[in-house]
Amino acid sequence: MRKIPFLLPLLAAAVLGGCAAPGGGSGQADVAPPDPSTRMFATYLSARFAAQQHDMPEAARFYTEALRSDPANPNLLALAFFYSATAGHLEAAGRLAQRVVAETPDDRAARMALAVVAFHHKDYAAVRRNLAASAKGPFTVLTVSLFDAWAAAAMGDKAAVAADIKTLAAQSGAEGVAAFHAALIADFMGLKDAGSLYARAAMAGSRSPRVVEAFGRYLERQGRAADATRLYESIRVEPALAPVADAGLARIAKGEKPAPLVTSAEEGAAEGLFGIAASLSDGGSADISILYLRMALYLRPDLTLAKILLADRFEQIGKYEEAVAIYEGIDRSSPYYRMAAVEAALNETRLNHNDKAIESLKALAATGPMDADTWIALGDAYRSDNRFAEAIDAYDHAQKALGTPAKKDWPLFYARAMAEDRAGQWDKAEADVHAGLKLSPDQPELLNYLGYSWVDRGEHIEEALAMLEKARSLRPNDGYIVDSVGWAYYRLGRYDEAARTLETAVLLVPGDPTINDHLGDALWKAGRRMEARFQWNHALAFSPETDEKNNLEEKLRRGLTG
């Protein structure tokens, strides 16, 4: 049975340009290693290994130790600084940054770190000196303008703030960020135009939780509870924004007035760092994103969304234990607590700690029986543990909690269908896939699952092929979908087409025993028997399950006899 992963929704956030790590985006520079004759060579190798494993604290420790043996090595200095910062050791990183700028006065990363440390110590003049001394570049203009604006605001320099915001807004793609921070700064400085600026930021195309929360809090503080209520009600349907809406509506119901989203310049800078980190969403930028998030949390330890994003970045690089620790550190009073608890449990399943994940999710479901996300996560945990009856029951609870399902809820029906299929309840599984397709007719996963299942069962094959070809048109580089199309051709006796299609599937998903097995069958039927045996041997080498292994061994002995 194929394993089909679920994609979890990511939080939306404002976009801002990022900076490169020392030596490039990966955080690894070409370093001249210490003399191999010294005992510190092993320390250097340990540092490189830790960095390759994304073990930031160990990389920081070993690079710093290697630097002691070769204090004049600029690349070791840069890496010791970078990994100290990504490990969250900002004070140590600041001391190393001082050494960097002593040799390279305009080093961008070091000057940024020194500015962040100065923000932390409320030395706003030092912030601005370090920003002014930084080398300039396309992304640096964004970061320097943003952080100088906050330091200038703390010093009451309205003219400098206006100039910085103007520069920021002139950068392509930064209009929304400029509008958001202009509103935050105006609110922080007590300016009368804060309300119109918040409205402009909210309308600038950004539905980030921070923009919406800042505007909502402002409306509440101004006594505009009706306007705030309308804002919150309009965003409750979006999963990433629902916690903001629920917290705001709860305050309004109690008659409580919230504090501004930002109450100091360092908190404003933390918002900017969070925005940079959120914009670096591809896996190759995870280390850099972690760097900015560490800086943000150094300036504002209670920035819960930064913690959640930090955990997400650790998930991107496979550091699930670190992600769990971050999620578990989120306070129960946070509107994001339940989301974090669910994500922590999902990471426990990735670590094969299924029992722990299930117990955590059962306890969470008991405290929030109408929280569909918790029930779905519990169902997924049961399903990954092959406890299909319990998974189906959890998904049933999730459906009850949802009420009338929306288009976005199709994954629930897909998940329950897979559990029902594995539990031998194909009729129910088929009905659930149809229910998912009714909600979202163009989902390749649903089309592929139903089409492949029909083909494998020898049912509705012409109709299945049409569904599978539609799925392939929607996702042409998905090897599993291409395999399904090829297998449908095979079942229809179109062996040459099947072989050509399955050859493409093997290229897209090398190493899958089922796809190689299918290709072998198609090649045999197409009269290419030597190639067929070659593919069956490949499938056998890829460690198939026991029943598949026995079937392959029989084919290799006798070929296809039916």
N, C-alpha and C positions, 0 to 999 in steps of 0.2 A: 504494500500500500504506500502510495507516495505521501510524503510529508509536505503539506502546503502551509507555509508560514503566514501569520497574520501581521499586517502592518498596523501599528498603533498610531493614533493621531498625535501629531506633534503640536506643541503650542505655537501659535502665531506670535510674531514679534516684529518690532520696528527694524528696518534694515540700515546698517551703517557699514562703511568700508573697514577692512581690517589691516593689520600690518604683518610683515613677515617675521619669522623667527630668525635667530642668528644662523647664517649660512643657508637660509631658504625656508620654505614652508614647512618642512618636516621636522624642524628643530634639530636636525643633524647636520653639522658642518664637516667639511674635510679637515680633519685635525691631524697635525703632525704628531704622531704618538711619542711619548717619552722614550728615552733610550731603553731598548729591551734588556739591557744589562742591569737596570735598576729594579729593585723589588716593587717599585710603584707601577711597573708595566701591567702587572696583574690588576691593579686598581683601575687603571685606564680601561682595560678590557671589560672589567666588571661594570664600569660606567656605561660603556657602549651597549653592553648586553641589557642593562636595566633600561636604557633609553629605548632600545628596540622593542622591549616588552611593555613600554609605556608605564614603567614603574618610576614615577616622577620622584618620590622621596629618596629612593635608592640611587637614582641617577644623580640627583643633587648631591647626595652624600659622597658618592664615589668621585664625581667630577671635582668637587671642592677639595677632596683629599688629594686627588692627582694634581690639582693646581698648587697645592703646598709644595710639591716636589719640583714643580716647574712654574714658578710664579710669573715668569716673563712670557709665558705662552698665551697669546691673545685669544686663540680659539678655545683653549681650555677655560679661560676666564669667561668668555661669552657663553659657553655651555653651562658652566657652573652657575652663572647668573640666571640663564633662561630656566634651568630645571629647578633652581631654588624658588623662582617665582611661580612656576607651574605646580610645584609642590605646596604652595601656599605660604612659603617662608618669606614674606615680603620684606621684613626688616633686614634679613640676611641678604636678600636680593638687592636691596637698596645699597647696602655696603659694597657689594660687588659692582653695582652700577657706578658708584663713585670711582672705582678703579678703572672701569671701562672708559668713562668720559675723561679721565686724566690722560688716557692715551688717544682717544678718539672723541673730541669734545662734542661733535654733533651727532653721535650715535643715537638713532631714533628710539630703539627699544630701551636703552639705558635711560635716556632723558624722560621717556614716558614713565618708567618705573620710579624715577626720582620725583616726578611730578605727583604720582599717586601717593608715594610716601609723604610728600609735603602736604597733600590734601589731608591725609590721615592725621597729621600733626597740626592742622589748621594754619599752616604757614603759606598763605595764599600768594604772597610776594614770591616765595621760592618756587611755587607752582609755575607762575608766569615766567620766571627767569629760565627755568628748565625747558618749558615749552618754546620759548623764544630761541633757545640755543639749539634746538633740534634741527637736523637736516630736513629739508622740505621735499615733499613728493606728493603724488596724487592722493594717497590715503592720508598722509600726514596733515594735509590742509584740513581735512575733515576732523581728525582727532584734536589737532592743536586748536582749531577754532572752537570746537565744542567745549573742551576743558578750560581754555582760557576764558570763555564766556562765564563759566561757573565761578572761576577764581575772581574774575572781575566783579561779578555780582556780589560775592562775599565782601569785596572791598568797596562796594557802592559806586563802582565806576560804570555809570549807565552808558556813556559814550562808547567805551570799549565793548560792552555787552552788545550794543546795537551793531557795531562794526563786525564783531565776531559772528553774530547771527546772520548778518547780510552775506558774509563770506561763505558761511555754511550753506545757506539756502541757494547760493549760486552754483554749488557743486551738483552735477548731474546725479539724480537719484536720491539726493539727500533732502529734498523739499519737506517730506513728512517728518523727518527727524528734526529739522530746523524748526518746523512749526510746533512740534511737541515740546522741545526744550525751550523755545521762546515762551510758551505758555507756562511751563514749570518755573522758569526764572522770573517772569512777571508776577506770578503768584508768590514766589519766595520773597521778592522785593516789595510786595504790597502794591503793585501798580494796578490802575483801574481797568486796563485793557486785558487783564488775565482771562476773563470770561470769554471774550470774543476770540482770543487766541486759542483757548481750549477747544472751542467749537470748530475753529478752522482746522486744528490738528485732528480732531475726531472725523472731520469730513475729508481729510487729505488722502483717504484710501487705506489708512492703517487701522485695522481692527485688533490691534495688539491689546492684550489684557492691561498693560500699564497705561496706555493712552485712555482707554475706556474707564479704568479705575480712577485715574487722576481727574478726568472730567466729571465723573459721577461724584467724587468726594467734594469737588469744588461746588457743584450744584447743591449738595446737601448743606455745606457750610454757609452758603448764601441764602438758605431758607427756601430753596426752590425744590422742595421735596417732590412735587408732582412731576417736574421736568426730570428729576433724577429717576423717579419710578418708571417713567416712560422709557428712559434710556436703558435701565436695567431689564425691563420686560422685553425690550427689543432684541436683547443679546442672549437671553436665557437658553435659546435653542442651540447655541453653539457650545460644544463641550468645553473648549478651552476658556470660554468666557463665563460659563455658568457659575463657577465659584465666586467670581467678582460680583455677578448679579445677585446671587443669593446672600452674600455678606452685606451688600448695600441695602437690599430690601429688608434684611433683618434689622439693620441699624435704624432705618426709617420707621419700621414698625415699633421699635422701642423708643423712638424720639431721641436717639443718640446722634451727636455730631462728630464726624471723624476728623482726625488731623489731616493736614495736607499730605499728599503722597510724598513730597520732598520737603524736609524742614531745614536742610543745611546744604552747603555747597558740596561737601563730600558725598552726601547722598545723591545729589544731582550728577556728580561725576560717576557714581556707581551705576546710575541709570544709563549713562552713556556707554560705560564698559559692558553692561548687560546687552545693550543694543548691538554693539560690535560683535560680541560672542554669538548672539542669535543669528546674525547675518552669515556666520561661517558655519553653514549647515552640512557641507559635504564631509565625508569621512576623512579625507586627506587633511582637513584643517582642524581636526579634533584637538590636537595638542595646543594649537594657537587659541582656539576657543576656550580651552581650559585655562590658559594663561589669563585671558581677560576676565573670566568668571572668578578666578582666584583674587584678582585685583578688586573686582566689584564687591566680593564678600569681605575682603579686608577693610574696605571703606564702609560697607553696610552689612554686617553679619546677619541681619534679620530679613534680607531680601530673598524671600522664599522661592520666587520664580527663578532666581539665579541658582539656587540649590537644585531645583528640579532640572534645569537645563544642564547643570554640571553633571548630575547623575545620568542624564540622557547622553551626554558626550562620552562618559565612561562606558556606557552600553555600546556606543558606536565602535569602540576599540576593544570590546570584549572583556572589560574589567568589571564584571558583574558584582563581585564582592564589594568593590568600592562604591558602586552605584547603590547597592542595598544599604550600606552604612550611611550614605547621604540621605536617602529616603527615610530611613528610620530615625534620623535626627530632626525631622520636621515636626514642629510642635503640634499637639493635638488640637490646639485652638485655631490653627491655620485653616482657611477655607480650602486649601489644597491638601489637607491631611489625608483624606480618603483616597484621592488620586495617587498620592505618594505611596500609601500603604498597598494599593493594588499593584503599582509598578514594582514595589519591593518584592511582593509575592511572585510576580511574573519572572523576576530575575532569579528568585530561588528555584523556580522550575528549570531555568536555563543552567543552573548549577547542579541539577539533578537532586535538589532538596525538595522533592514533591510533597512529602509528608508535612514538612514545615510550612510550605506554601499553602497547602490545603487547610491546615489548622488556622493559619493567620486569616485566610479568606473566609472561613466559616465564622470565626469570631467577628470579623468585620461585617459580614452579612447579617449576623444576629443583631448588630447595633443599627443597621440601616437596611431593613428588609425591602425597601422600595428603591434601592440603589441598583439599577440594572447592570452597571459596569462591574460591580463586585460579583454579582451572580455570573456574569459572562466570564470573568477571570477565573472564578471557581470552576465553572464548566470546562474551561480550557485546561486547567490544572488536572482535573479528573481525567479528561480525554488523553492528555499526555502520559498519564499513568495507566492507560488502558482500562479505566473504570468507567465504562461507557454508560451503564444504567444511571450511575450517580451524576455523570456529566449531563445526560438528558434531563434529569430532574432539575439540575441547576439552571440549565437553559430555559426550562419551563418557567421557573421563578423569574428569570430575566424578562421573558416575554410578558408575564403578568405585570411586572414593574414598569415596563415600557408603556403599556396601554396600547393606543393605536400606533403601530410602527410607522416610521418615516423612511424615506429613501436611504438615508444613511445607516439604517438598522439592518441592511441585508446581511452583514457578516454573522449576526446571531443565527439566522436561519441556515446559513452555510455551515456554521460550526455544528449546529444541532444535527443537520443532515449527515455530516461525517460521522458523528457519534452513533446515530441511528443505523447508518450503513454498517458500521463495524459491529453493532449489536445485533445484526441480522434482521433489521426492520426496514427493508428497502422501500416498501410502500410509503412509510412515513418520511424516509429520507428524500424520496422523489418529490413528495408533496412540499417539503420544506425548500428544496431547491427551486421549485416552481414559485413558491411564495417569495423567495429572494429575488427571482427574475421579475416578478410582478412589480416589486419595489424599485428595482434597478435593472432594466432589461439589457444593458450593455456591459455587464460585469464579466470580463473574460474568465475569472475564476469559476463563476457559476456556470457559464456556458461550457467550459471545459469539463467541469466535474460531471454535469448531467450527460453531456455528449459522450465522454469517455466511458462513463458507466453503462450507458445504453450499448455502445459498441462492444464493450467487454462482455456484456450479457447477451449479445446477439439480438438486440431489440431496436426497432425504429432506426435502423442504421442510416438510411438516406436522410432522415430528419436530423439525426445526430451529426452527420457530416456537414450539413448546412450550418448548424450551430457552431461546430468546431472551426469551420472556415471563417465564420464571423469572428470568433475569438482570436484566430490567428491574425486577421486583418487589424484587430484592435491592439494586439501585442505580438508583432511578427518575430521578435527575437526571444520569445519564451520557448525554450526547448521542449518543455513538457507539453505545451499546447501543440507544437509542431509534431511531436510524437503521436499525440492523439489523432491528428489529421491523418498521419501516415498509417496508423493502425486501422482507421476507418476505411481507407483505401484498400488495405489488406483484406479486411472482412468483406469488402465488396468484390474481391477478386481482381482488383486493379493493381497487380503486383509490381509492375515497372514504376508506376507513380508512387506506390508505397515505398519502394526501395529508395527512390530519389528523395522523397520527403524525409524518410527516416535517416538517411545519410546526413541531411541537414540537421536533424534533431541531435544526432550523435556529436556533431561539431559544436552545437550550442550547449550541450550538457554532457561533456566527456566523463566517463566513469560511472554512468548510471546503468546497472545491470539489466533493468527492465527494457530500456531503450535499445541497448545492444542486442538483447534477446529478440525484440520485435524486428530489428533490422536483419538479424540472421534469418528469421522466418521468411521475411519478404524476399531476401536474396535467394533463399532456397527455392521458393515458388517461382521466382523469375529465372530460374535455371543457372544461377551463379553459386554453385554448391560449395566450391572451395572457399569463396568469400564468406558464405554463410557460416561454415565451420569456424572460420577465423573470428567472426563476431560472437559466436556462442562461446568460444574460448575466452574472448575478452570479457563477456558477461560473467563467466564463471570465475575469472580472476578478480572481479570487483565485489566479491563476498556477498552473493545474494542470500536471501533467506532459505531455509532448509528445503521447503517444497520447490522453490525455483531452482535450487541447486540440483535436486534430483531430476527435475525435468530437463535441465540443460545437459546433464550427463547422459540421459537417455537419448536426446537429440544427437549428441556427438557420437554415440554408438550406432544409431540406426537412422539418423536423419528424420525428416518429417514423414511419418507413415500415414497420416490421415489426410 
